[in-house]
Amino acid sequence: MGGVRALAGPFVVSGPSGVAVRDRLKHLTPEDERVLRAVGEYQGVLASRDLKVRCAEGLDRGAGSWAARKRELTKVSSSRIAGAITKASHDQWALARRCQAAHIRSLEDGIRTLKYRLSLPIGAKGTKRAAGGYRSKGEWFRKSRRLKDLEARHAAAVKDWHAGRVRVVRGGKRLLNTRHHLAAAGLTEERWRGQWEAERWFLGADGESGKRFGNETIRVTPDGRVSIKLPVPLADLANAGHGRYTLASTVAFAHRGTEWADRIEAHRAVAYRFHLDPARGRWYLTASWQRPIVRTIPWETARAGGVIGVDTNADHFAAYRLDQHGNPVGEPHRFAYDLSGTAQHRDAQIRHALTRLLHWAKQTGATAIAIEDLDFSTEKTREKHGRRKRFRQLISGIPTGKLKARLVSMAAEQGLAIIAVDPAYTSMWGGQHWQKPLTTPRRKMSRHDAAGIAIGRRALGHPIRRRTAPPPHDRRDHVGHRTAQAAPGAREREGTRPPATDHVPGDVPPNGTRKRQPSAPKTVRDAPRTHQWVQDALMHTGQERYP
């Protein structure tokens, strides 16, 4: 096993800790939209100011500074709105801090790779595990300049990290840069301005258990009536008592509506967010709440009914069902999707493919789905893959984080467990040990289908290779079964002996002299045989490597 890295053991992924449902606000009056825009714009300004103060504090933030910011916001809004804004500012700063750390690690990986390749002779060939030298002096020179650039960017990022300085754009950096490329984005300045303002609004409130219907600021009754507690400067817009504005539209959460109704009738916390889609001119209301932490089922229970091994690819899921002993059952299944187009289109494609995968998994009676614990964050850099631009775009387009979160959430609703396994060598070993044996005139096995089998066997705790190393021929009874999953009462046999015409004995030297003379024949033949089968001693049993 020299050169093969240590593999991490499979584990059952924890279920989702929160739930979010969304419904469209239909039949809003012009006055309703005017009030929503006014509230969102006013609270968005407060959120921008508070985020600026939070970023200026850096690493010196404490409980006292948080309380002071909340008191200042309470004077111009309300205590609940102030709490929601300060919490959102803190979360956004923490997210920017984590992204800054990931950026530093990415720069360090690039610098390390460039230094290694620059140290090699020009034209030096690489291996599967390490890249070679650059192919020309011109490329070596350009990469040396890029190394200096990455080192300067790394030094600046580390300096900001130690100072606690982050850079945050409310509304998104991508949308901000789109302002300079309106023609390429197919937008006018007016349409871009509408999207920019909508993204910078703050129209939400966190829930609070014990309050009426779980939220005092944005209240939704069981019959779907929505009302908002207006900030003090906008109290003149109220159309109901106690400074509240009731919308003419109602909501009805079709998905998980019963669970939502149970929570609000028990006055348990539910958070709400308003969202405007400027392209369509539609308003939406999102309700979210936390679920109690549920202990994950044991690994032995998750694999009791077999698993569905899933190999994630750029355009499809390759799935294969395995029983609890690791044996493939039935035919391979492929669930295609298209990751081109807009983000909404890609998300819909992933969701549709996962829905078909989960429905098929339930039909087979499996109790768990095995998937690779993928993370391509450090595998798509220019320094690692060089000119393989299409490959970098390929792995960058796979939404691994969103895929895993969505799969865990959707599988929990179907009562299926998710088992994550180490992705190392699954495609290589699956293709080596399972692709050819399962290929028939009616079944076309791809390398991805075989990888699904490898992933499923690893999730079940079995080695990817079905047959273990052969036992010593002189101590066969002392070693045990060659088949890894053989039962205690199974016969110790490796399979039927192939006919003598199917192979050439490995212990017959080129001159034809035998190592062991056969016994005298009982019958006399007219012509002597020119070739006799000699049993092949297991010469290669100690030279193979097995996963």
Residue pairs with C-beta under 8 A, 6 or more apart in sequence:
1 545
4 425
4 545
4 547
5 424
7 422
7 424
7 458
8 373
8 421
8 422
9 422
10 299
10 370
10 419
10 420
10 421
10 422
10 458
10 459
10 461
11 299
11 419
11 420
12 296
12 297
12 298
12 299
12 302
12 368
12 417
12 418
12 419
12 420
13 296
13 404
13 408
13 417
13 418
13 419
13 420
14 296
14 408
15 291
15 294
15 296
15 408
15 412
16 291
16 405
16 408
16 409
16 412
17 290
17 291
17 293
18 288
18 289
18 290
18 291
19 256
19 259
19 288
19 289
19 290
19 291
20 286
20 287
20 288
21 253
21 255
21 256
21 257
21 260
21 286
21 287
21 288
22 253
22 275
22 284
22 285
22 286
22 287
23 251
23 252
23 253
23 254
23 284
23 285
24 282
24 283
24 284
24 285
25 226
25 247
25 249
25 251
25 274
25 282
25 283
25 284
25 285
26 249
27 248
27 249
28 36
28 247
28 248
28 249
28 283
29 248
32 247
32 248
32 249
33 283
35 228
35 230
35 234
35 237
35 245
36 203
36 274
36 276
36 283
37 201
38 234
38 237
39 203
39 228
39 230
39 231
39 234
40 198
40 201
40 202
40 203
40 274
40 276
41 197
41 201
42 231
42 233
42 234
43 77
43 81
43 85
43 201
43 202
43 203
43 231
44 170
44 200
44 201
44 202
46 73
46 76
46 77
46 81
46 85
46 202
47 85
47 88
47 89
47 170
47 202
48 170
48 200
50 69
50 73
50 85
50 86
50 89
51 89
51 92
51 93
51 168
51 170
53 69
53 89
54 61
54 69
54 86
54 89
54 90
54 93
55 93
55 165
55 166
55 168
57 65
58 163
58 164
58 165
59 163
59 164
60 164
61 90
66 86
66 90
69 86
69 89
70 79
70 82
70 83
70 86
71 82
73 81
73 82
73 85
73 86
74 82
76 231
76 232
76 233
77 85
77 231
77 232
78 217
78 229
78 231
78 232
80 205
80 206
80 208
80 216
80 217
80 229
81 205
81 217
81 229
81 231
83 206
84 202
84 204
84 205
84 206
84 217
85 202
87 206
88 202
88 204
92 168
92 170
93 166
93 168
96 166
96 167
96 168
97 166
100 157
100 160
100 161
100 166
101 161
102 377
103 157
104 154
104 157
104 158
104 161
105 378
106 377
106 378
106 381
107 150
107 153
107 154
107 157
108 154
109 378
109 381
109 383
109 384
110 150
110 381
110 382
110 383
110 384
111 147
111 150
111 151
111 154
113 131
113 381
113 383
113 384
114 143
114 146
114 147
114 150
114 383
115 147
116 130
116 131
117 131
117 132
117 133
117 134
117 143
117 383
118 134
118 140
118 143
118 144
118 147
120 132
120 133
120 134
121 133
122 133
122 134
122 135
122 136
122 137
122 140
123 132
123 133
123 134
123 135
124 132
124 133
125 132
126 132
126 133
131 384
131 386
133 140
134 140
134 143
160 166
160 167
169 176
170 199
170 200
171 196
171 199
171 200
172 199
175 192
175 195
175 196
175 199
176 196
178 185
178 187
178 192
179 192
179 196
182 188
182 189
182 192
185 192
187 195
191 278
191 279
194 278
195 278
195 279
198 276
198 278
201 276
203 273
203 274
203 275
204 218
204 271
204 272
204 273
204 274
205 215
205 216
205 217
205 218
205 229
205 271
205 272
206 215
206 269
206 271
207 214
207 215
207 268
207 269
207 270
207 271
207 272
207 289
208 214
208 215
208 216
208 269
209 267
209 268
209 269
210 267
211 267
212 219
212 267
213 219
213 220
213 221
213 222
213 264
213 265
213 267
213 270
214 263
214 264
214 267
214 268
214 269
214 270
214 289
215 269
215 270
215 271
215 272
216 229
217 228
217 229
218 226
218 227
218 228
218 229
218 272
218 274
219 226
219 227
219 228
219 229
219 244
220 226
220 251
220 264
220 270
220 272
220 285
220 287
221 264
222 261
222 264
222 265
223 250
224 250
224 251
224 252
225 246
225 247
225 250
226 246
226 247
226 249
226 250
226 251
226 285
227 240
227 244
227 245
227 246
227 247
228 244
228 245
228 247
229 242
229 243
229 244
230 237
230 238
230 243
230 244
230 245
232 243
235 243
237 245
238 244
238 245
239 245
239 246
240 246
249 283
251 285
253 260
253 287
260 270
260 287
260 289
263 269
263 270
263 289
264 270
268 289
269 289
269 290
270 287
270 288
270 289
271 287
271 288
271 289
272 285
272 286
272 287
272 288
273 285
273 286
273 288
274 283
274 284
274 285
274 286
275 283
275 284
275 285
275 286
276 282
276 283
276 284
277 283
277 284
296 417
297 417
299 419
299 461
301 367
301 417
302 367
302 368
302 417
302 419
303 324
303 367
303 368
303 419
303 459
303 460
303 461
304 324
304 367
305 324
305 365
305 366
305 367
305 368
306 321
306 322
306 323
306 324
306 329
306 364
306 365
306 366
306 367
306 368
307 321
307 322
307 366
307 367
307 368
307 369
307 370
307 419
307 456
307 459
307 460
308 319
308 320
308 321
308 322
308 357
308 360
308 361
308 364
308 366
308 368
308 369
308 370
308 456
309 319
309 320
309 321
309 322
309 370
309 452
309 453
309 454
309 455
309 456
309 457
309 459
310 317
310 318
310 319
310 357
310 369
310 370
310 371
310 452
310 455
311 317
311 318
311 319
311 372
311 426
311 427
311 430
311 448
311 449
311 451
311 452
311 455
312 371
312 372
312 374
312 398
312 400
312 403
313 448
314 339
314 394
314 395
314 397
314 398
315 336
315 337
315 338
315 339
316 334
316 335
316 336
316 337
316 353
316 448
317 334
317 335
317 337
317 353
317 354
317 357
318 332
318 333
318 334
318 446
318 448
318 449
318 451
318 452
319 332
319 333
319 334
319 335
319 357
319 360
319 361
319 452
320 328
320 332
320 333
320 449
320 452
320 453
320 456
321 328
321 329
321 330
321 364
321 366
321 456
322 328
322 329
322 453
322 456
322 457
322 460
323 329
324 460
325 460
325 462
325 485
326 456
326 457
326 460
326 462
326 466
326 484
326 485
327 485
328 434
328 438
328 453
329 364
330 364
331 443
332 443
332 445
332 446
332 449
332 452
333 360
334 448
334 449
335 353
335 354
335 356
335 357
335 360
336 353
337 349
337 350
337 352
337 353
338 345
338 346
338 349
339 346
339 349
339 350
339 397
339 398
339 399
340 346
346 397
346 399
347 399
347 402
350 399
350 402
350 403
350 406
351 406
351 410
354 406
354 407
354 410
355 410
357 369
358 369
358 410
358 411
358 414
358 416
361 369
361 414
361 416
362 414
362 416
366 416
367 416
367 417
368 416
368 417
368 418
368 419
368 459
369 407
369 411
369 416
369 417
369 418
369 419
370 419
370 420
370 421
370 455
370 456
370 458
370 459
370 460
371 404
371 407
371 418
371 419
371 420
371 421
371 455
372 420
372 421
372 422
372 423
372 426
372 455
373 420
373 421
373 422
373 423
374 398
374 400
374 403
374 404
374 423
375 400
376 395
376 396
376 398
376 400
378 384
379 385
379 395
380 392
380 395
380 396
381 392
382 392
385 391
385 392
407 418
408 418
411 417
411 418
419 459
421 455
421 458
421 459
422 458
423 455
425 454
425 464
425 547
426 451
426 454
426 455
426 458
426 464
427 447
427 448
427 450
427 451
427 454
429 454
429 464
429 465
429 547
430 447
430 450
430 451
430 452
430 453
430 454
430 455
430 464
431 447
431 450
431 451
433 450
433 454
433 464
433 465
433 466
433 547
434 445
434 450
434 453
434 454
434 464
435 445
435 446
435 447
435 449
435 450
436 445
438 445
438 449
438 450
438 453
439 445
453 464
454 464
457 463
457 464
458 464
462 484
462 485
463 484
463 546
463 547
464 547
465 484
465 546
465 547
466 483
466 484
466 485
467 482
467 483
467 484
467 494
468 482
468 483
468 484
468 546
469 482
469 541
469 542
469 544
469 546
470 482
470 494
470 538
470 541
471 478
471 479
471 480
471 482
472 479
472 541
473 537
473 538
476 492
477 492
480 492
481 490
481 492
482 492
482 494
483 490
500 533
503 536
505 533
505 534
505 535
505 536
506 536
506 537
506 539
507 515
507 534
507 536
507 537
507 539
508 514
508 515
508 534
514 532
514 534
515 534
516 534
518 532
